[in-house]
Amino acid sequence: MTFEDGLALLVDQEYTRRMITIFAIRFVAAAFPMQAAPEDLDLSPPGINRRQVSNGAVPGCSHLNIGTGPTDRGTFVAWLTGTAAIRLGYSVLFPYSRC
């Protein structure tokens, strides 16, 4: 292995470590009460596009307000959208109250 290859490998490992740390910090800061990912969504009903969900549901949107609450079906979708937004580099806050 040449010096350049070793240096490139070292830089790649450091970049990966930093990205994992940033994602972990963003997930903790988002305060999701449960782990959810776009991959967890059942897309068998017609009319749901996996590409739209995996791209954060609303490309180009910097603020998204989805009705949430303990009994609201939008809560899980909010977690999925928040997770996708974090993966795209956005910071997310999920205000959650147990009413």
Buried (B, 14 or more C-beta within 10 A) or exposed (E): EEEEEEEEEEEEEEEEEEEEEEBEEBBEEBEBEEEBEBEEBEEEEEEEEEEEBBBBBBEEEEEBEBEBEEEEEEBBBBBBBBBBBBBEEBEBEBEBEEE
